[in-house]
Amino acid sequence: MSILSTSKEIFFNNIAAIILYIVSFSTFQGLKEIPDLVIFSFNLQMIIVYYYVLKFPDHLGLGHIFLAGLVNDVVIGIPLGISSLSYLVLSFLSSYIREVTLRSKMTSEWITFIPALFFSNFIYYLIINNFSHLSFYYVDLLRNTFFTFLFFPIFYFIFNTFHTKIYKI
Amino acid sequence: MADSRDDFIIAVRYALLKKGAKQKFSLFFLIILSVLIITLDRISVPFITSSRAIINDIVYHVAVVVSTPGKFVKYIGQVKTNHFYIVEENENLKKEIKLLKLNRYDNLFLKTENESLKQALKLGGAKNRDQKSSVRARVILDQESPYLKSLLINKGTKNNIIKGMAVFSKSYLIGTIVETNYFTSRVLLITDLNSKIPVVIQDSDVNAILVGMGKKTELDLEYLPNEFALEPNKIIYTSGKAGFLAAGLPVAESYLNKKNTVHIKSLADPRQASIIHVTEGQFNK
């Protein structure tokens, strides 16, 4: 019984890292798998990283973020370390926002997601352009970033509900 | 002013250097590590290249397992869609067979005439496209990213796959090998923005470069002469220039879209490819 409850506790404590790894391994892009909703692709990794570093930093280790980024690079086929650096920059901005925010509000965290997304994507494209000879679909990426921002409140609500139910926070 | 600057520096320092119960590494350390990895990957040190090949093999196999549920859902969707289209396709195929039967006799005549003319010109008989050395492989991962339109296959350097080999699905070119590991390889699809194939257009001597635009139905031709207007229903073949691919491989076809403008589509459907052939027979040595 205690083994079961311990493994359950470990699972729920590491759920963010587990989701992050699954998403990275499967290169999940939201609703892109459904032909009619192909336009609504978004980056779930960035939402998870931003949300958890901002709200529950003890539930998602930076080492996991780094490793998930490496996995993402390998699966997508871009030079190693680019996604990791992008996610870590997002973590840094998220961590900074957490430090300077006095009262946590969904709307303010949603708005601060814009500069955080902008800087992490900026680093990403900067390195891609200078450290690889890959060409990109900039419109697709811009669209992806926009929908990542747009869908943030939905996942904010889902994660908040999950934590309220599990940890009674 | 000085206070606010101090607050900013304190917050930045705290965000970069803080370690907690779950945080075994500081953000600063991991950022430096990422930069180091990017630099080493860029330099392409032999040790790093071989390590990356091993990591790739492991990650690809885990990715195959992780993406299995998603693949199953996709498969169910495809079966459903195929069911609705199959009757219509059957009708079209019947009509096409009738037409092809008529054309076949013409082609046989032209082939015989061509052979005899070549012999008369001492150019030798028409060589079959050498696919003796082709390697049959299975697509293990076909998740598309916004960055690269590529496939992962279950054959690598162990099966003599090398970079630059041509990849075919149902006799049509779908891409080229761009990355090889011991057990797996990555195929860059012709629909990718980075794919550039020298081609020639049917019934003309116009050369161009076929470039992917991300979709099967949206390829593009670069370096076309200004006065040249592409007509619909023209097959686009590889020109064999630049010593990359053999000449005469059908790659794409022009068509009229709903707005009556001429577009180019790939003859193969890379997203439907499950068993592919990797060949060096098509590779100009």
Interface residues (C-beta under 8 A of the other chain):
Chain A: I22 F25 S26 T27 F28 Q29 K32 E33 S41 P57 D58 H59 L60 G61 L62 G63 I65 F66 G69 L70 V71 V74 V75 I76 G77 I78 P79 L80 G81 I82 S84 L85 L88 V89 S91 F92 S95 Y96 R98 E99 V100 I127 I128 F131 H133 L134 S135 F136 Y137 D140 L141 N144
Chain B: D7 A11 V12 Y14 A15 L16 K18 G20 A21 K22 Q23 K24 F25 S26 L27 L30 I31 L33 S34 V35 L36 I37 I38 D41 R42 R52 I55 N56 V59 Y60 V62 A63 V66 S67 G70 V73 K74 L141 Q143 E144 S145 P146 Y147 L148 S150 E179 R186 L193 N194 G214
